[in-house]
């Protein structure tokens, strides 16, 4: 594969380069990016340079507009060349693309024993569900060096979203009622930022995603502890739900942005909150249509404690 060093330097200076890859899939995407960019630059130069030369050489030089310029007769060899060379370039690019594509999703490496995380795209947040029932909002925690299989979907009543964290993989649509699978294996620890890549409504820009990669031992410990905390109601799940699912429209202080402000009377009525969250109201979508009681209790308890001054009772 050619190494377009000058092109890489130019793109790095203008912010057009892919983010630093942290998984084999993202590395393959980067390889494809630079390979296609290299041949695109060759084609650009092959077209732009002769065009400039012809513009300068065959300008009218003060001739009257009714007088034709010097005529250039065709060249069979040249015509054959500019037909065959682009075809050859397309074949090369297509061949390299099909060579790299199978490793972008890592589906062929997935096993039944691998960690599988169910991801739902909802207006306007991402909900993750781990095999042991742990729920996370917007931020996925994953183990370093292990294959993580992502089952990406959206509720049938929602709209299409697109899950994209560039450092670990490509974009995959979250289609209502359908499930798309991909996988990644993070090479280093850290937090990698992403974004919903399909316009999904008025707060689309706030539908962010991130993957926090920690050591395998730290992840196992967290997953077990978080399951116990969420089951007993001692986790921060309610806060995560408020921040991810509510605050983007109602404000971090419940002051109201594109949605109405919270009032103590409203948030203190758990049944009313649950009904609105599960069914929606007016322009507000049913953001928690399929939430179980544990999730709903976490949110209503947090809202009571935060906005009405009452204890969550747990």
C-alpha positions, 0 to 999 in steps of 0.5 A: 500500500502506498504511503502518502506522507505529504497528503497525511501531513496536509490532512493532519494540519487541516483536521481531515484525518481519522481519529487515532484508531484503538481497535483492529476494525478502526485500523482497517477503516483508517487504512481504507481512508488513506488508500482511497485518499491517495488515489483520489489525490492522484486523480485530482492532480491528473485532472487539475494540472492539465486543466490549468495548462490548457487554460493558460496555453489555449486562452484567446490571447486577444483574439476576437470571440468569433475567431476559432482558436487552434484545433487539436486533433484526437489521439487514439492512444491518449483516449485509450489510456484515459479510459483504461487507467481510471478503470484500473484505479477503480479495480485496485480501490475496489479490490483493496476495499473488499480485502479490508471489509471483512475485518471491519465488523469482526463478526467472524471472530465473535463467540457465544462466550464474548461480552454482548451488549444490547444498545438501543438508540432513543430520542435522544440518548443511548441505552446499554444493557449488559448480559447481567441486566446492568443498564448504562446511559450514553457511556459504555464501559468495556474491558481492554483486550476483549472482544465486545459484541454490540447488538444495535437497535431502536424501539419500533416506535422511535426513529433511525439513529446511527451509532458511531465511535470512530476510534473503535469502529465504523457507523452502524444504523440503529433501525427501529425493530431490527438488530445490527451486530458489530464488535470491537476489541480495544487495545488501550484504556481511555475514553473514546467519544462518539456521536449519533450520525443520523439526524434524528430530531431537534436534539440530535446534536446532543445525542452523544456516545462514549466508550470508556475502556478499562482493564479487564479486571476493573471491568469485571469488578465494576459489572458485578458491583453495579448489578448489585447496586442497581438491584438494591437501588443504591446506584446512580442509575437515576442520575444517569437517566436524568442526565441522558434522557431528560436534561437534554430537553428540560435542562440540567436544573430542570429549568426547561429548554425545549421542554417545560420546566420541572415543578415539585408537584410534578416530580413528586408524583411518581405515577404521573412521571412514569406515565409521561416517560413511558407514553410521552406527552405532546411533542415529547417522545416516549423516552422510556416506553420499555423501561422496567420498574427498576429503571423507572423507580431509579428515575422517579426517586432521583427526581424526587430527591433532586427537585422536590427535596423529598427522600427517594425512600430507598 
